[in-house]
């Protein structure tokens, strides 16, 4: 929600705007004519359409682990909460202040 205008504004010609997640709230509806100036595309994927069974899930997981171990994908951990502090973790997430992953220690 908070980044939709920035994201649409920085699209390249024939760029692809991918709306995924709702960390700052649901993305508001916008007229698709906003994409016309740059001949841009928009998509709102959901995981189930990209990982349909356990075999595909494990294959994609393997790709990600390869990227992380090879340094091609950096994982940024913002903070770690104890599981009993789950409420504080959610408040922090909803504040929009996070700059990486929020983890819960079990």
C-alpha atoms as one frame of an Amber mdcrd trajectory, in Angstrom:
protein
   0.000   0.000   0.000   2.664   2.492   1.016   4.940   1.816  -1.983   2.512
   1.353  -4.876   2.893   4.893  -6.294   6.681   4.815  -5.941   6.845   1.379
  -7.574   4.621   2.356 -10.484   6.556   5.586 -10.949   9.939   3.883 -11.319
   8.872   1.233 -13.831  10.899   1.070 -17.035   9.325   0.933 -20.469   7.535
  -2.444 -20.708   8.273  -2.926 -16.991   6.515  -5.459 -14.799   4.871  -4.329
 -11.543   4.471  -7.303  -9.187   2.126  -6.756  -6.252   2.859  -9.325  -3.544
   2.118  -9.165   0.157   0.251  -6.681   2.305   2.808  -5.579   4.914   1.508
  -1.996   4.927  -2.077  -2.876   4.032  -3.976  -3.944   0.936  -2.890  -2.257
  -2.285  -5.645   0.129  -3.384  -7.277  -0.368  -6.765  -5.859   1.836  -9.504
  -6.845   2.430 -13.127  -4.840   0.224 -15.483  -4.508   3.224 -17.804  -1.723
   4.362 -15.446   0.377   1.609 -17.046  -0.261   2.879 -20.573   2.420   5.599
 -20.648   5.153   2.967 -20.282   3.368  -0.026 -21.838   3.850  -1.666 -18.442
   2.377  -4.885 -17.038   0.926  -5.700 -13.636   0.455  -9.023 -11.870  -0.749
 -10.185  -8.453   0.618 -13.738  -8.114  -0.186 -16.204  -5.390   2.152 -18.952
  -4.259  -0.232 -21.833  -5.034  -0.030 -21.090  -8.775   3.771 -21.272  -8.747
   4.234 -24.225  -6.394   1.588 -26.835  -7.092   3.035 -29.922  -5.429   5.770
 -31.098  -3.048   8.219 -31.864  -5.868   7.982 -28.355  -7.276   8.226 -26.861
  -3.777  11.435 -28.786  -3.055  12.890 -27.796  -6.432  12.223 -24.120  -5.792
  13.534 -24.434  -2.218  16.733 -25.954  -3.622  17.125 -23.016  -6.025  16.757
 -20.523  -3.186  19.222 -22.347  -0.955  21.716 -22.402  -3.833  21.318 -18.638
  -4.352  21.769 -17.949  -0.628  24.838 -20.176  -0.257  26.318 -18.767  -3.484
  25.860 -15.169  -2.323  23.413 -14.335  -5.124  20.567 -13.800  -2.643  21.144
 -11.890   0.565  18.710 -12.443   3.437  18.423  -9.455   5.753  17.138 -10.169
   9.261  15.715  -7.044  10.880  14.933  -8.461  14.320  14.156 -11.618  16.247
  11.308 -11.939  18.757  10.764 -14.683  21.311   7.629 -16.654  20.474   5.905
 -15.405  23.611   6.422 -11.839  22.263   4.421 -12.545  19.108   2.101  -9.588
  19.746   5.037  -7.145  19.813   6.385  -8.699  16.625   3.102  -8.148  14.829
   2.855  -4.573  16.091   6.386  -3.972  14.769   5.533  -5.525  11.396   2.343
  -3.495  11.056   4.230  -0.278  11.909   6.013  -0.463   8.557   9.419   0.109
  10.184  10.931  -3.279   9.346  13.872  -3.351   6.971  14.213  -7.103   6.594
  12.862 -10.378   7.883  11.157 -10.568  11.254  11.812 -13.910  12.928  10.341
 -15.668  15.949  12.615 -17.753  18.156  11.081 -21.070  19.177
